[in-house]
Amino acid sequence: MVGSPEGHVLTIGIAMTLLYILWLAFQLFINPDDFQILLGMAASEVVFGRIACMGIGYSMDISHARVILISIVLETILVLVFYPLFVFIWLQLLEIKWLKRVSDHTYKAAERHKDKVRKYGIIGLFMFVWLPFWMTGPVVGCMIGYLLGMRIWVNLITVLTGTYVAILGWAYLLHNLHQHTLSYSSYAIVIIAALAAAVMLTWTLHQRFGWKHKR
């Protein structure tokens, strides 16, 4: 497991996670206000996704480039950590009860969409991750690539490229919204981002319960 390609990816993901935590700890000592913002962005990314994460960044007047960079780093970490873990759980090489439930939902979502992606191969996977209406995320995209038998580095490069392009698109949209709503409230963009995240979460839950109902 450790010597497998997924094991190497997990090692890189853990290393990036530790470096990010060290960077957060450094911010705690030199700039506590920045630490709170960055911690809030990280928590929002994990729980609600990139829209909420970036919305918080813009509302706290973090620079455009910095919001994009933080979002890219956080999503890369999530992919490099959770994708190999989900593969290990799927292959029954690892048993983590709470993570297995998340893994099962991810696998079911990948199963639902893989036939749509299969027809166009790498381009289809890129579009799946890039376009927001799928509302599934890059980890599901990686699982689709895995189920379609793509080589791991081709899979990861395709998914992460689509993710980065999607982040740039959302950054452009959210930054412009923030500039237009700033006259009303500095937190208007947070409200908009929270509503968007809520809609996406509701849709995802609907898809999951819908799948169970059909079964």
Phi and psi restraints in degrees (value plus and minus 20) as a CYANA .aco file:
   2 VAL   PHI     -87.5   -47.5
   2 VAL   PSI     -57.5   -17.5
   3 GLY   PHI    -104.3   -64.3
   3 GLY   PSI     -21.4    18.6
   4 SER   PHI     -96.9   -56.9
   4 SER   PSI     142.8   182.8
   5 PRO   PHI     -75.8   -35.8
   5 PRO   PSI     -60.3   -20.3
   6 GLU   PHI     -84.9   -44.9
   6 GLU   PSI     -54.3   -14.3
   7 GLY   PHI     -84.5   -44.5
   7 GLY   PSI     -58.9   -18.9
   8 HIS   PHI     -84.7   -44.7
   8 HIS   PSI     -61.0   -21.0
   9 VAL   PHI     -82.4   -42.4
   9 VAL   PSI     -64.0   -24.0
  10 LEU   PHI     -81.6   -41.6
  10 LEU   PSI     -59.5   -19.5
  11 THR   PHI     -81.2   -41.2
  11 THR   PSI     -64.3   -24.3
  12 ILE   PHI     -82.8   -42.8
  12 ILE   PSI     -62.8   -22.8
  13 GLY   PHI     -82.7   -42.7
  13 GLY   PSI     -62.7   -22.7
  14 ILE   PHI     -85.5   -45.5
  14 ILE   PSI     -60.8   -20.8
  15 ALA   PHI     -81.4   -41.4
  15 ALA   PSI     -63.6   -23.6
  16 MET   PHI     -84.1   -44.1
  16 MET   PSI     -58.0   -18.0
  17 THR   PHI     -82.6   -42.6
  17 THR   PSI     -65.5   -25.5
  18 LEU   PHI     -83.8   -43.8
  18 LEU   PSI     -61.1   -21.1
  19 LEU   PHI     -83.6   -43.6
  19 LEU   PSI     -58.9   -18.9
  20 TYR   PHI     -87.1   -47.1
  20 TYR   PSI     -60.5   -20.5
  21 ILE   PHI     -83.6   -43.6
  21 ILE   PSI     -61.7   -21.7
  22 LEU   PHI     -82.5   -42.5
  22 LEU   PSI     -59.4   -19.4
  23 TRP   PHI     -84.8   -44.8
  23 TRP   PSI     -60.4   -20.4
  24 LEU   PHI     -82.5   -42.5
  24 LEU   PSI     -62.9   -22.9
  25 ALA   PHI     -82.3   -42.3
  25 ALA   PSI     -58.9   -18.9
  26 PHE   PHI     -83.5   -43.5
  26 PHE   PSI     -60.7   -20.7
  27 GLN   PHI     -84.9   -44.9
  27 GLN   PSI     -52.5   -12.5
  28 LEU   PHI     -80.2   -40.2
  28 LEU   PSI     -56.2   -16.2
  29 PHE   PHI    -104.4   -64.4
  29 PHE   PSI     -56.6   -16.6
  30 ILE   PHI    -113.4   -73.4
  30 ILE   PSI     -45.4    -5.4
  31 ASN   PHI    -175.0  -135.0
  31 ASN   PSI      63.1   103.1
  32 PRO   PHI     -76.7   -36.7
  32 PRO   PSI     -54.7   -14.7
  33 ASP   PHI     -84.2   -44.2
  33 ASP   PSI     -63.4   -23.4
  34 ASP   PHI     -83.0   -43.0
  34 ASP   PSI     -58.2   -18.2
  35 PHE   PHI     -79.1   -39.1
  35 PHE   PSI     -64.7   -24.7
  36 GLN   PHI     -83.7   -43.7
  36 GLN   PSI     -61.2   -21.2
  37 ILE   PHI     -84.7   -44.7
  37 ILE   PSI     -67.2   -27.2
  38 LEU   PHI     -85.3   -45.3
  38 LEU   PSI     -57.9   -17.9
  39 LEU   PHI     -85.9   -45.9
  39 LEU   PSI     -60.2   -20.2
  40 GLY   PHI     -83.6   -43.6
  40 GLY   PSI     -59.9   -19.9
  41 MET   PHI     -84.0   -44.0
  41 MET   PSI     -62.7   -22.7
  42 ALA   PHI     -83.8   -43.8
  42 ALA   PSI     -65.0   -25.0
  43 ALA   PHI     -83.3   -43.3
  43 ALA   PSI     -61.0   -21.0
  44 SER   PHI     -85.5   -45.5
  44 SER   PSI     -58.0   -18.0
  45 GLU   PHI     -81.1   -41.1
  45 GLU   PSI     -64.8   -24.8
  46 VAL   PHI     -89.1   -49.1
  46 VAL   PSI     -62.7   -22.7
  47 VAL   PHI    -105.2   -65.2
  47 VAL   PSI     -65.5   -25.5
  48 PHE   PHI    -133.3   -93.3
  48 PHE   PSI     -38.4     1.6
  49 GLY   PHI      87.2   127.2
  49 GLY   PSI    -198.2  -158.2
  50 ARG   PHI     -85.4   -45.4
  50 ARG   PSI     -51.7   -11.7
  51 ILE   PHI     -83.7   -43.7
  51 ILE   PSI     -67.7   -27.7
  52 ALA   PHI     -84.9   -44.9
  52 ALA   PSI     -61.7   -21.7
  53 CYS   PHI     -78.9   -38.9
  53 CYS   PSI     -70.1   -30.1
  54 MET   PHI     -89.6   -49.6
  54 MET   PSI     -55.2   -15.2
  55 GLY   PHI     -80.8   -40.8
  55 GLY   PSI     -61.9   -21.9
  56 ILE   PHI     -83.9   -43.9
  56 ILE   PSI     -62.2   -22.2
  57 GLY   PHI     -79.6   -39.6
  57 GLY   PSI     -66.1   -26.1
  58 TYR   PHI     -87.8   -47.8
  58 TYR   PSI     -58.1   -18.1
  59 SER   PHI     -85.8   -45.8
  59 SER   PSI     -46.1    -6.1
  60 MET   PHI    -114.7   -74.7
  60 MET   PSI      -6.5    33.5
  61 ASP   PHI      41.6    81.6
  61 ASP   PSI      12.3    52.3
  62 ILE   PHI     -95.4   -55.4
  62 ILE   PSI     123.2   163.2
  63 SER   PHI     -80.3   -40.3
  63 SER   PSI     133.1   173.1
  64 HIS   PHI     -74.1   -34.1
  64 HIS   PSI     -70.4   -30.4
  65 ALA   PHI     -83.5   -43.5
  65 ALA   PSI     -58.0   -18.0
  66 ARG   PHI     -89.3   -49.3
  66 ARG   PSI     -59.5   -19.5
  67 VAL   PHI     -80.0   -40.0
  67 VAL   PSI     -65.6   -25.6
  68 ILE   PHI     -81.7   -41.7
  68 ILE   PSI     -66.9   -26.9
  69 LEU   PHI     -82.5   -42.5
  69 LEU   PSI     -64.3   -24.3
  70 ILE   PHI     -83.1   -43.1
  70 ILE   PSI     -63.1   -23.1
  71 SER   PHI     -83.1   -43.1
  71 SER   PSI     -61.5   -21.5
  72 ILE   PHI     -82.1   -42.1
  72 ILE   PSI     -65.8   -25.8
  73 VAL   PHI     -82.5   -42.5
  73 VAL   PSI     -65.8   -25.8
  74 LEU   PHI     -84.7   -44.7
  74 LEU   PSI     -63.5   -23.5
  75 GLU   PHI     -89.0   -49.0
  75 GLU   PSI     -54.2   -14.2
  76 THR   PHI     -83.6   -43.6
  76 THR   PSI     -63.7   -23.7
  77 ILE   PHI     -81.2   -41.2
  77 ILE   PSI     -65.6   -25.6
  78 LEU   PHI     -79.1   -39.1
  78 LEU   PSI     -63.1   -23.1
  79 VAL   PHI     -86.0   -46.0
  79 VAL   PSI     -67.9   -27.9
  80 LEU   PHI     -89.9   -49.9
  80 LEU   PSI     -41.4    -1.4
  81 VAL   PHI    -112.8   -72.8
  81 VAL   PSI     -71.3   -31.3
  82 PHE   PHI    -100.6   -60.6
  82 PHE   PSI     -52.0   -12.0
  83 TYR   PHI     -79.3   -39.3
  83 TYR   PSI     -73.8   -33.8
  84 PRO   PHI     -84.0   -44.0
  84 PRO   PSI     -54.0   -14.0
  85 LEU   PHI     -82.2   -42.2
  85 LEU   PSI     -63.1   -23.1
  86 PHE   PHI     -84.4   -44.4
  86 PHE   PSI     -57.7   -17.7
  87 VAL   PHI     -84.2   -44.2
  87 VAL   PSI     -64.6   -24.6
  88 PHE   PHI     -82.4   -42.4
  88 PHE   PSI     -59.4   -19.4
  89 ILE   PHI     -87.3   -47.3
  89 ILE   PSI     -61.5   -21.5
  90 TRP   PHI     -82.0   -42.0
  90 TRP   PSI     -58.3   -18.3
  91 LEU   PHI    -103.8   -63.8
  91 LEU   PSI     -17.0    23.0
  92 GLN   PHI      41.1    81.1
  92 GLN   PSI      13.6    53.6
  93 LEU   PHI    -115.4   -75.4
  93 LEU   PSI     -30.2     9.8
  94 LEU   PHI    -164.3  -124.3
  94 LEU   PSI     121.3   161.3
  95 GLU   PHI    -148.4  -108.4
  95 GLU   PSI      84.9   124.9
  96 ILE   PHI    -150.5  -110.5
  96 ILE   PSI      88.4   128.4
  97 LYS   PHI     -77.0   -37.0
  97 LYS   PSI     -72.2   -32.2
  98 TRP   PHI     -86.5   -46.5
  98 TRP   PSI     -54.0   -14.0
  99 LEU   PHI     -96.8   -56.8
  99 LEU   PSI     -46.4    -6.4
 100 LYS   PHI     -84.6   -44.6
 100 LYS   PSI     -55.5   -15.5
 101 ARG   PHI     -83.4   -43.4
 101 ARG   PSI     -63.5   -23.5
 102 VAL   PHI     -85.1   -45.1
 102 VAL   PSI     -60.9   -20.9
 103 SER   PHI     -82.0   -42.0
 103 SER   PSI     -61.4   -21.4
 104 ASP   PHI     -82.4   -42.4
 104 ASP   PSI     -62.5   -22.5
 105 HIS   PHI     -83.4   -43.4
 105 HIS   PSI     -60.4   -20.4
 106 THR   PHI     -84.4   -44.4
 106 THR   PSI     -63.7   -23.7
 107 TYR   PHI     -84.2   -44.2
 107 TYR   PSI     -61.5   -21.5
 108 LYS   PHI     -83.4   -43.4
 108 LYS   PSI     -61.4   -21.4
 109 ALA   PHI     -83.2   -43.2
 109 ALA   PSI     -61.0   -21.0
 110 ALA   PHI     -84.2   -44.2
 110 ALA   PSI     -60.7   -20.7
 111 GLU   PHI     -81.7   -41.7
 111 GLU   PSI     -59.0   -19.0
 112 ARG   PHI     -83.8   -43.8
 112 ARG   PSI     -55.9   -15.9
 113 HIS   PHI    -123.4   -83.4
 113 HIS   PSI     -28.1    11.9
 114 LYS   PHI     -85.7   -45.7
 114 LYS   PSI     -53.7   -13.7
 115 ASP   PHI     -86.7   -46.7
 115 ASP   PSI     -50.4   -10.4
 116 LYS   PHI     -89.6   -49.6
 116 LYS   PSI     -51.9   -11.9
 117 VAL   PHI    -104.0   -64.0
 117 VAL   PSI     -53.9   -13.9
 118 ARG   PHI     -74.3   -34.3
 118 ARG   PSI     -59.0   -19.0
 119 LYS   PHI     -79.8   -39.8
 119 LYS   PSI     -54.6   -14.6
 120 TYR   PHI    -130.5   -90.5
 120 TYR   PSI     -18.3    21.7
 121 GLY   PHI      42.4    82.4
 121 GLY   PSI    -150.4  -110.4
 122 ILE   PHI     -80.7   -40.7
 122 ILE   PSI     -62.4   -22.4
 123 ILE   PHI     -82.1   -42.1
 123 ILE   PSI     -60.7   -20.7
 124 GLY   PHI     -83.5   -43.5
 124 GLY   PSI     -60.2   -20.2
 125 LEU   PHI     -87.0   -47.0
 125 LEU   PSI     -61.4   -21.4
 126 PHE   PHI     -79.4   -39.4
 126 PHE   PSI     -66.9   -26.9
 127 MET   PHI     -84.7   -44.7
 127 MET   PSI     -57.3   -17.3
 128 PHE   PHI     -79.7   -39.7
 128 PHE   PSI     -64.5   -24.5
 129 VAL   PHI     -95.2   -55.2
 129 VAL   PSI     -55.7   -15.7
 130 TRP   PHI     -93.3   -53.3
 130 TRP   PSI     -67.6   -27.6
 131 LEU   PHI     -92.7   -52.7
 131 LEU   PSI     112.0   152.0
 132 PRO   PHI     -96.2   -56.2
 132 PRO   PSI     -38.3     1.7
 133 PHE   PHI     -92.9   -52.9
 133 PHE   PSI     -31.8     8.2
 134 TRP   PHI     -88.9   -48.9
 134 TRP   PSI     -54.2   -14.2
 135 MET   PHI      35.0    75.0
 135 MET   PSI      25.8    65.8
 136 THR   PHI    -144.2  -104.2
 136 THR   PSI     -58.2   -18.2
 137 GLY   PHI      83.0   123.0
 137 GLY   PSI     145.0   185.0
 138 PRO   PHI     -88.8   -48.8
 138 PRO   PSI     -49.4    -9.4
 139 VAL   PHI     -85.5   -45.5
 139 VAL   PSI     -59.7   -19.7
 140 VAL   PHI     -83.0   -43.0
 140 VAL   PSI     -60.0   -20.0
 141 GLY   PHI     -79.2   -39.2
 141 GLY   PSI     -62.2   -22.2
 142 CYS   PHI     -83.1   -43.1
 142 CYS   PSI     -60.5   -20.5
 143 MET   PHI     -84.8   -44.8
 143 MET   PSI     -56.8   -16.8
 144 ILE   PHI     -83.0   -43.0
 144 ILE   PSI     -66.1   -26.1
 145 GLY   PHI     -78.6   -38.6
 145 GLY   PSI     -58.7   -18.7
 146 TYR   PHI     -85.3   -45.3
 146 TYR   PSI     -65.6   -25.6
 147 LEU   PHI     -85.9   -45.9
 147 LEU   PSI     -48.2    -8.2
 148 LEU   PHI    -104.5   -64.5
 148 LEU   PSI     -20.7    19.3
 149 GLY   PHI      60.1   100.1
 149 GLY   PSI       0.8    40.8
 150 MET   PHI     -90.4   -50.4
 150 MET   PSI     126.9   166.9
 151 ARG   PHI     -82.0   -42.0
 151 ARG   PSI     124.8   164.8
 152 ILE   PHI     -80.3   -40.3
 152 ILE   PSI     -60.4   -20.4
 153 TRP   PHI     -94.5   -54.5
 153 TRP   PSI     -52.5   -12.5
 154 VAL   PHI     -84.9   -44.9
 154 VAL   PSI     -63.6   -23.6
 155 ASN   PHI     -78.8   -38.8
 155 ASN   PSI     -71.7   -31.7
 156 LEU   PHI     -85.6   -45.6
 156 LEU   PSI     -64.0   -24.0
 157 ILE   PHI     -82.7   -42.7
 157 ILE   PSI     -62.1   -22.1
 158 THR   PHI     -83.4   -43.4
 158 THR   PSI     -68.1   -28.1
 159 VAL   PHI     -85.2   -45.2
 159 VAL   PSI     -66.1   -26.1
 160 LEU   PHI     -88.1   -48.1
 160 LEU   PSI     -56.1   -16.1
 161 THR   PHI     -82.7   -42.7
 161 THR   PSI     -66.3   -26.3
 162 GLY   PHI     -81.1   -41.1
 162 GLY   PSI     -58.1   -18.1
 163 THR   PHI     -84.1   -44.1
 163 THR   PSI     -64.0   -24.0
 164 TYR   PHI     -86.5   -46.5
 164 TYR   PSI     -59.1   -19.1
 165 VAL   PHI     -84.8   -44.8
 165 VAL   PSI     -59.9   -19.9
 166 ALA   PHI     -83.5   -43.5
 166 ALA   PSI     -60.6   -20.6
 167 ILE   PHI     -82.0   -42.0
 167 ILE   PSI     -63.1   -23.1
 168 LEU   PHI     -81.6   -41.6
 168 LEU   PSI     -60.0   -20.0
 169 GLY   PHI     -83.9   -43.9
 169 GLY   PSI     -66.3   -26.3
 170 TRP   PHI     -85.5   -45.5
 170 TRP   PSI     -56.1   -16.1
 171 ALA   PHI     -82.1   -42.1
 171 ALA   PSI     -64.5   -24.5
 172 TYR   PHI     -81.2   -41.2
 172 TYR   PSI     -65.5   -25.5
 173 LEU   PHI     -86.8   -46.8
 173 LEU   PSI     -69.3   -29.3
 174 LEU   PHI     -88.2   -48.2
 174 LEU   PSI     -55.7   -15.7
 175 HIS   PHI     -84.3   -44.3
 175 HIS   PSI     -63.5   -23.5
 176 ASN   PHI     -86.0   -46.0
 176 ASN   PSI     -59.8   -19.8
 177 LEU   PHI     -82.8   -42.8
 177 LEU   PSI     -61.3   -21.3
 178 HIS   PHI     -82.0   -42.0
 178 HIS   PSI     -62.1   -22.1
 179 GLN   PHI     -84.1   -44.1
 179 GLN   PSI     -56.9   -16.9
 180 HIS   PHI     -97.9   -57.9
 180 HIS   PSI     -47.7    -7.7
 181 THR   PHI    -118.2   -78.2
 181 THR   PSI     -23.4    16.6
 182 LEU   PHI     -80.4   -40.4
 182 LEU   PSI     -51.8   -11.8
 183 SER   PHI     -88.6   -48.6
 183 SER   PSI     -42.8    -2.8
 184 TYR   PHI    -107.1   -67.1
 184 TYR   PSI     -69.0   -29.0
 185 SER   PHI    -188.2  -148.2
 185 SER   PSI     124.2   164.2
 186 SER   PHI     -90.6   -50.6
 186 SER   PSI     -35.4     4.6
 187 TYR   PHI    -119.6   -79.6
 187 TYR   PSI     -15.2    24.8
 188 ALA   PHI     -80.1   -40.1
 188 ALA   PSI     -59.7   -19.7
 189 ILE   PHI     -85.9   -45.9
 189 ILE   PSI     -51.1   -11.1
 190 VAL   PHI     -85.9   -45.9
 190 VAL   PSI     -62.2   -22.2
 191 ILE   PHI     -82.7   -42.7
 191 ILE   PSI     -65.4   -25.4
 192 ILE   PHI     -81.4   -41.4
 192 ILE   PSI     -65.8   -25.8
 193 ALA   PHI     -83.9   -43.9
 193 ALA   PSI     -59.6   -19.6
 194 ALA   PHI     -84.6   -44.6
 194 ALA   PSI     -61.2   -21.2
 195 LEU   PHI     -83.8   -43.8
 195 LEU   PSI     -63.4   -23.4
 196 ALA   PHI     -83.1   -43.1
 196 ALA   PSI     -62.9   -22.9
 197 ALA   PHI     -83.6   -43.6
 197 ALA   PSI     -58.5   -18.5
 198 ALA   PHI     -84.5   -44.5
 198 ALA   PSI     -61.7   -21.7
 199 VAL   PHI     -82.3   -42.3
 199 VAL   PSI     -65.1   -25.1
 200 MET   PHI     -85.9   -45.9
 200 MET   PSI     -59.2   -19.2
 201 LEU   PHI     -86.5   -46.5
 201 LEU   PSI     -62.1   -22.1
 202 THR   PHI     -81.3   -41.3
 202 THR   PSI     -63.3   -23.3
 203 TRP   PHI     -83.3   -43.3
 203 TRP   PSI     -62.2   -22.2
 204 THR   PHI     -82.7   -42.7
 204 THR   PSI     -64.8   -24.8
 205 LEU   PHI     -83.7   -43.7
 205 LEU   PSI     -58.4   -18.4
 206 HIS   PHI     -81.4   -41.4
 206 HIS   PSI     -62.4   -22.4
 207 GLN   PHI     -83.3   -43.3
 207 GLN   PSI     -60.8   -20.8
 208 ARG   PHI     -87.8   -47.8
 208 ARG   PSI     -67.0   -27.0
 209 PHE   PHI     -88.2   -48.2
 209 PHE   PSI     -51.9   -11.9
 210 GLY   PHI     -83.4   -43.4
 210 GLY   PSI     -59.7   -19.7
 211 TRP   PHI     -82.6   -42.6
 211 TRP   PSI     -65.0   -25.0
 212 LYS   PHI     -82.2   -42.2
 212 LYS   PSI     -59.6   -19.6
 213 HIS   PHI     -83.2   -43.2
 213 HIS   PSI     -60.4   -20.4
 214 LYS   PHI     -85.7   -45.7
 214 LYS   PSI     -57.8   -17.8
